[in-house]
Amino acid sequence: MKLAGFVLGNVFLTVFGCAPYQIQPLGMEHPASPQARSAPPAPVSKTLAYSRQDMPAVVIAVAQSGAHDDHRSAGDAGGQKTAVGEGKVIATVPSANQIVVEHGEIKDFMDAMTMGYRVEPPALLEGLKAGDRVKFTIDVLKKSIIKLEKLG
């Protein structure tokens, strides 16, 4: 009698216990799903600390070649004390007294590029935000922006 109960119990569990269980399909957000994204897109950097992934290959090549230093030296050698440029504000970092500007060529000083500059006095950053068009004056010897004017 015990053996019959044991066999009957196992048959009951096999038929009714395991049969209704089905593996659920993987959702789009499950990492093992073939349709899932491999990684979320990286956010755009809003700081002055850029990685190689944040910069186009041209900027990296210029930085490695030392071309930026050549332009700065050429401006200093000519006895130039200031340089004037125009560009677009990419970011402001008031806590570090810095601004990142995408600017055109600054005649006899620097090619067009996106670069971070120290701002003296820091009050020049007040009211500026990303996207503003500005005209700026750089003190060549101090390597900082000493005058900033927001354009229309």
Phi, psi and omega per residue, in radians:
M1 nan -0.704 3.124
K2 -1.124 -0.693 -3.138
L3 -1.134 -0.706 3.129
A4 -1.128 -0.700 3.104
G5 -1.134 -0.693 3.119
F6 -1.116 -0.808 3.138
V7 -1.136 -0.792 -3.140
L8 -1.083 -0.689 3.109
G9 -1.114 -0.757 3.124
N10 -1.142 -0.712 3.113
V11 -1.103 -0.785 3.139
F12 -1.036 -0.820 3.139
L13 -1.122 -0.701 -3.127
T14 -1.150 -0.785 -3.066
V15 -1.326 -0.835 -3.024
F16 -1.713 -0.375 -3.081
G17 -1.470 -0.702 -3.054
C18 -1.781 -0.445 -3.030
A19 -1.067 -0.762 -3.071
P20 -1.303 -0.226 -3.104
Y21 -1.278 2.219 3.071
Q22 -2.310 2.506 3.106
I23 -1.283 2.242 3.138
Q24 -1.311 2.470 3.102
P25 -1.135 2.630 -3.137
L26 -1.330 2.382 3.117
G27 -1.387 2.948 -3.124
M28 -1.078 -0.487 -3.091
E29 -1.542 -0.158 3.141
H30 -1.270 2.287 -3.074
P31 -1.076 -0.396 -3.139
A32 -1.534 -0.094 3.133
S33 -1.239 2.351 3.127
P34 -1.124 -0.390 3.135
Q35 -1.552 -0.106 -3.098
A36 -1.233 2.589 3.078
R37 -1.204 2.572 -3.119
S38 -1.245 -0.643 3.109
A39 -2.799 2.603 3.097
P40 -1.193 2.644 3.137
P41 -1.127 2.476 -3.138
A42 -1.281 2.401 3.119
P43 -1.235 2.679 3.111
V44 -1.266 2.347 -3.122
S45 -1.189 2.376 3.107
K46 -2.015 0.280 -3.115
T47 -2.049 3.080 3.115
L48 -1.484 -0.100 3.118
A49 -1.625 1.742 -3.095
Y50 -1.785 2.532 3.018
S51 -1.706 2.995 3.120
R52 -1.050 -0.531 -3.128
Q53 -1.216 -0.431 -3.125
D54 -1.369 -0.358 -3.020
M55 -1.896 2.466 3.053
P56 -1.169 2.756 -3.096
A57 -1.009 -0.565 -3.117
V58 -1.095 -0.758 -3.133
V59 -1.120 -0.718 3.128
I60 -1.106 -0.760 -3.134
A61 -1.099 -0.731 3.129
V62 -1.122 -0.758 -3.135
A63 -1.092 -0.701 -3.132
Q64 -1.257 -0.518 -3.107
S65 -1.378 -0.290 -3.106
G66 1.393 0.219 -3.101
A67 -1.057 -0.622 3.135
H68 -1.069 -0.774 3.130
D69 -1.086 -0.654 3.130
D70 -1.069 -0.739 -3.130
H71 -1.153 -0.739 -3.134
R72 -1.115 -0.752 -3.138
S73 -1.111 -0.686 -3.141
A74 -1.103 -0.673 3.118
G75 -1.170 -0.705 3.137
D76 -1.176 -0.669 -3.056
A77 -1.133 -0.520 -3.119
G78 -1.379 0.112 -3.135
G79 1.347 0.169 -3.114
Q80 -1.247 2.278 -3.140
K81 -1.730 -0.549 3.117
T82 -2.366 2.793 3.071
A83 -2.411 2.505 -3.097
V84 -2.000 2.357 3.120
G85 -2.477 2.929 3.072
E86 -2.259 2.573 3.121
G87 -3.029 -2.921 -3.106
K88 -2.027 2.349 3.106
V89 -1.251 2.189 3.055
I90 -1.617 -0.734 3.132
A91 -2.805 2.664 2.986
T92 -2.094 2.500 3.118
V93 -2.269 1.398 -3.074
P94 -1.018 -0.598 -3.121
S95 -1.133 -0.380 3.122
A96 -1.951 0.117 -3.103
N97 0.947 0.794 -3.095
Q98 -2.294 2.757 3.089
I99 -2.446 2.516 3.039
V100 -1.893 2.175 -3.074
V101 -2.205 2.339 2.981
E102 -1.685 1.950 -3.026
H103 -2.216 2.798 3.049
G104 -1.386 -3.036 3.125
E105 -1.073 2.399 3.020
I106 -1.848 1.871 -2.986
K107 -0.890 2.300 3.120
D108 1.041 0.374 3.134
F109 -2.411 -0.917 -3.012
M110 -2.747 2.522 3.052
D111 -1.255 2.950 3.082
A112 -1.127 2.374 3.123
M113 -2.973 3.044 3.002
T114 -1.895 2.197 -3.017
M115 -2.633 2.628 3.062
G116 -1.606 2.430 3.138
Y117 -2.271 2.557 2.984
R118 -1.322 2.538 -3.128
V119 -2.090 2.184 3.110
E120 -2.292 2.071 0.024
P121 -1.410 2.710 -3.107
P122 -1.061 -0.399 -3.133
A123 -1.072 -0.317 3.116
L124 -1.109 -0.392 -3.114
L125 -1.377 -0.260 -3.075
E126 -1.060 2.272 3.088
G127 1.469 -0.059 3.117
L128 -1.599 2.542 3.083
K129 -2.519 2.894 3.122
A130 -0.979 2.361 3.128
G131 1.740 -0.310 3.121
D132 -1.170 2.458 3.027
R133 -1.549 2.365 -3.087
V134 -2.393 2.717 2.943
K135 -1.997 2.341 -3.039
F136 -2.407 2.703 3.075
T137 -2.074 2.235 -3.138
I138 -1.816 2.282 2.954
D139 -1.415 1.948 -3.025
V140 -1.107 -0.712 -3.099
L141 -1.231 -0.720 3.125
K142 -1.418 -0.287 -3.098
K143 1.010 0.770 3.120
S144 -2.482 2.759 3.098
I145 -1.439 2.227 -3.111
I146 -1.941 -0.176 3.115
K147 -2.567 2.323 3.128
L148 -2.337 2.281 3.109
E149 -2.267 2.157 3.105
K150 -1.315 2.258 -3.137
L151 -1.667 2.536 3.116
G152 -0.238 nan nan
